[in-house]
Amino acid sequence: MSFDIRKTQVAVEETWHERGPRLTSPLRVGMACAVIRNPFAGRYEKDLLPFMAELRELGTLLSKALIERLEANKVEAYGKGAIVGEDGELEHGALWHEAGGWAMRSVLGEPKAIVPAAKTVGTLGTRLMIPLGHIQAAYVRSHFGTAEMTVWDAPRRDEIVYGLAMATGGRVHERSGGLKAIDIKINDGQR
């Protein structure tokens, strides 16, 4: 590994109802993140692409941690996020777009929809809401959701928190209309 992991965190939230009827099985939303040292903290680096390629390994590690808890065949939504410590730049978080997205698609059997993303520059305990979207089509409203990523003691000034999120379904008791997952066709927001 060419990146220095200080800590990882994996969490799964289960929701049984939202004041409506209780589900027979809960909606499970998982988030996995890693706090790593930012190799570019405090300086400008012109070529970030080699590091982005190395981050695929981190993406695979986090993807597998989520799959282990959620089961690949049950994942219906995903997203990714990054929080860059104050001595870094937003572009260091943007490296996760390709690396994190590639890793999740790889372990999930190459789903077709873009992986929604959020990134920011922050400090200890910064809270980032990672957007979620359906793994096969971007226009499935029922699967627009969020997963919270926060680590109480990260990122330090010279760190980055990279995270991935997956969910086993759409919002509990969704009733906002739009394209249903069972009706997805080519060109419904696919790659």
Secondary structure, 3 states (H helix, E strand, C coil): CCCCEEEEEEEEEEECCCCCCCCCCCEEEEEEEEEEECCCCCCCCCCCHHHHHHHHHHHHHHHHHHHHHHCHHHCCEEEEEEEEECCCCHHHHHCHHHHHHHHHHHHCCCCCECCCEEEEEECCCCCEEEEEEECCCCCCHHHCEEEEECECCECCCCEEEEEEEEECCCCCCCCCCCCCHHHCCCCCCEC
